[in-house]
């Protein structure tokens, strides 16, 4: 549950991504005639997600501060905490996709919000009772991680049932822009809250935003049709079908390769980031939040600039170009320890460029993935991709804790930076440069 790096997220053609206009609810039919700014149904869901994203950023700062400063966690304990937060993608990621493809995705998201709010709410209570220990953080991280697996896979799969096919890219852009706005404001607000009311009680702000997301999803309507019972097979066979879809697309395999290696390497670096910033560099939680916020401005700029860049250099070429940029700029993070006098601006520049280029990469490849995947496979496709690209993260977090204890924090972060540079090769060496547009459902 430590602050995650600006690293890639995780795409495949939708012949059946949405029903004809006549079959869609009135809100969806009206949205098809114009911008999503006039789609009240999408705006309801979006507003709830905006608040939840803001709240999650507060907790992403408050949890490591609580562990490092209040509970005096070691490098290994921080590694264990980070691993607990993402272990669910490795353990339940694949079956979650098969299950979600049998459920109404909006309902899954509603339950996931309720579970996350309840679990996080125990931390300030335990702290107030003077009973909080590291194992409580591990347990909450595991529970929130499982709920997040179900929420995130559903979240990436629900868009085609809320908007028209031609609006998917616009919807993804808006959601990513909101996430980056949360990345800008959330850490700064989190740093202020931690200073004002302490890290445990700052977490209550996140609980409130998850409740707001829960209520917004209750008010949202979708036109998703549950899969018929005769279209369901054994879980293991359905998991295999999702994996084959992902691994059978030569472009998607390269994207997954870059994303997986980059996430593994960046997790090695960023697992130890709270210790690096708070102990090695001696920064305050408020300064840590400001660094994250200023760096995240690049993500907002990236979300706005992505359509223009894609038109300029082409959708396919945007993927390797962005991978080169976010991989090379990763080296600035450990370099800050070599030049402590300019560490603050180096970290801000690193965060800005990384966030900008990761958003360009993610919006492009996620839209590609949603566009080419039949709706009946969306949950399993997203779960398969998440399994590959997020399943490596708990392993990397444990490795980071061990390496940090063995060779130190800064050398471990250099290993992570080198791994990110190697990650870009999967998409840099390949067919993307020779293409301008990525294939569609019939390409």
C-alpha positions, 0 to 999 in steps of 0.5 A, spaced: 500 500 500 505 504 499 505 510 493 506 506 487 510 509 481 508 512 475 509 505 471 505 502 465 498 500 467 496 494 462 489 491 451 486 486 445 477 489 438 469 489 440 465 487 435 460 486 441 462 491 445 455 495 446 448 494 443 445 498 438 442 505 440 435 502 440 437 497 445 441 502 450 437 506 455 435 513 454 441 516 458 446 512 453 442 514 447 442 521 449 450 521 450 451 518 443 449 524 440 454 528 443 460 529 448 460 525 455 459 532 458 452 531 457 451 524 459 448 525 466 449 517 467 457 517 466 458 524 470 455 520 476 459 514 476 465 519 474 464 524 480 464 518 485 470 515 482 474 522 482 472 523 490 475 515 491 481 517 487 482 523 491 481 519 497 486 513 495 492 518 494 491 520 501 491 513 504 497 512 499 501 517 503 498 516 510 499 508 510 507 508 509 508 515 513 504 511 519 509 505 518 515 508 517 515 514 522 509 511 527 511 504 527 518 505 525 518 499 520 524 496 517 526 495 510 523 488 510 517 490 513 516 496 508 517 490 503 512 486 506 507 491 507 507 493 499 507 486 497 501 485 501 497 490 498 498 487 491 498 480 493 491 479 491 493 480 483 497 474 483 493 470 488 486 471 485 487 475 479 485 470 474 479 467 477 477 474 479 476 475 471 472 469 470 467 470 476 467 478 474 465 476 467 459 472 470 457 478 474 454 485 473 460 489 474 457 495 477 455 491 483 462 488 484 464 495 484 459 497 489 461 491 494 468 492 493 467 500 495 464 497 501 469 492 503 475 497 502 471 503 506 470 498 512 477 495 512 481 502 512 476 504 517 479 499 522 486 503 522 484 509 526 480 505 531 486 501 532 491 507 533 486 511 537 485 504 542 493 504 542 493 497 539 495 498 532 501 494 530 504 492 523 500 486 522 494 490 522 497 494 516 498 487 513 491 484 514 488 491 512 493 491 505 491 484 504 483 485 504 483 492 501 488 489 495 483 483 494 477 488 494 481 492 489 482 487 484 475 486 483 474 493 483 479 495 478 478 489 473 470 491 473 472 498 472 476 497 466 471 492 463 465 497 465 466 503 460 463 499 454 456 498 457 456 505 459 458 509 453 457 508 445 463 505 442 466 511 439 466 514 446 470 509 449 477 513 448 474 519 450 471 516 457 478 513 458 481 520 457 476 523 462 477 517 467 485 518 466 485 525 467 481 525 473 486 520 476 491 525 475 488 530 478 487 526 484 494 524 484 496 532 484 491 534 489 491 528 493 498 527 496 498 535 498 492 534 501 494 528 505 501 531 507 497 537 510 492 532 513 497 528 516 500 534 519 494 537 522 490 530 524 496 525 524 496 519 519 491 514 522 485 520 522 487 522 515 485 515 513 478 517 515 478 522 509 479 516 504 473 512 508 469 517 506 470 518 499 469 510 498 462 511 501 461 517 496 463 512 490 459 507 493 453 512 493 455 514 486 455 507 483 448 505 486 445 511 482 449 509 476 445 505 470 448 501 465 446 496 459 450 490 461 447 484 459 449 478 464 452 472 460 447 467 459 448 460 463 449 456 457 455 461 455 459 459 461 464 453 462 468 451 468 472 456 471 479 453 469 477 453 462 474 460 462 481 463 465 485 459 459 480 462 454 482 469 457 489 468 457 489 465 450 486 471 448 491 476 451 497 471 449 495 470 442 495 477 440 502 479 438 502 486 439 498 485 446 504 480 448 509 485 447 505 491 451 504 486 456 512 484 456 514 491 457 509 493 462 510 487 466 518 488 466 517 495 468 512 494 473 517 489 477 523 494 476 519 500 478 516 496 484 523 494 487 525 502 486 518 505 489 517 500 495 523 503 498 521 510 496 518 512 503 524 510 507 528 513 501 525 520 502 523 520 509 530 517 512 535 517 507 533 524 504 530 527 511 524 530 507 518 531 511 511 528 509 509 534 507 515 535 502 513 528 500 506 529 498 508 536 494 513 532 490 508 527 488 503 532 487 508 536 482 510 530 479 503 528 477 501 535 474 505 531 468 500 526 468 494 531 467 498 534 461 499 527 458 492 525 459 490 532 455 496 531 450 495 524 448 490 525 443 494 530 439 500 526 440 497 520 437 494 524 431 501 527 430 506 521 431 500 515 430 497 511 435 502 505 434 508 509 435 506 513 441 507 506 445 514 505 444 516 513 444 512 513 451 516 507 453 523 510 452 521 516 455 518 513 462 524 508 462 530 513 461 527 518 466 527 513 472 534 513 473 533 520 476 530 517 482 536 514 485 540 520 482 537 524 487 541 521 492 548 523 489 546 530 488 542 531 495 542 539 494 538 538 488 534 532 490 527 536 490 527 538 483 530 532 480 524 528 483 519 533 481 522 532 474 522 525 474 515 525 477 512 529 471 516 526 465 514 519 468 507 521 469 506 524 462 509 519 458 505 513 462 499 516 461 500 517 453 502 509 454 496 507 458 491 511 454 493 508 448 494 501 450 488 501 454 483 503 449 486 499 444 485 493 448 478 495 450 477 496 442 479 489 440 476 485 446 469 482 445 464 484 451 464 477 454 471 477 454 473 483 457 473 481 465 478 475 463 482 479 458 483 485 464 484 480 469 489 476 465 493 482 463 493 485 470 495 478 473 501 478 468 503 486 469 501 486 477 502 479 479 509 481 479 509 486 484 508 482 490 514 478 488 518 485 487 516 488 493 519 482 497 525 482 493 526 490 494 525 489 502 530 483 502 535 487 497 534 494 501 536 490 508 542 486 504 545 492 500 542 498 502 536 503 499 540 507 494 543 501 490 536 497 490 533 503 487 539 503 482 537 496 480 530 498 479 532 503 474 536 499 470 530 494 470 525 499 467 530 501 462 530 494 459 523 493 460 522 498 454 525 493 449 519 489 448 515 495 444 521 498 442 524 492 438 518 490 434 513 492 429 510 498 432 515 503 429 512 501 422 505 502 423 501 508 424 494 505 427 493 499 431 489 494 428 481 494 430 476 489 431 477 487 424 484 489 423 
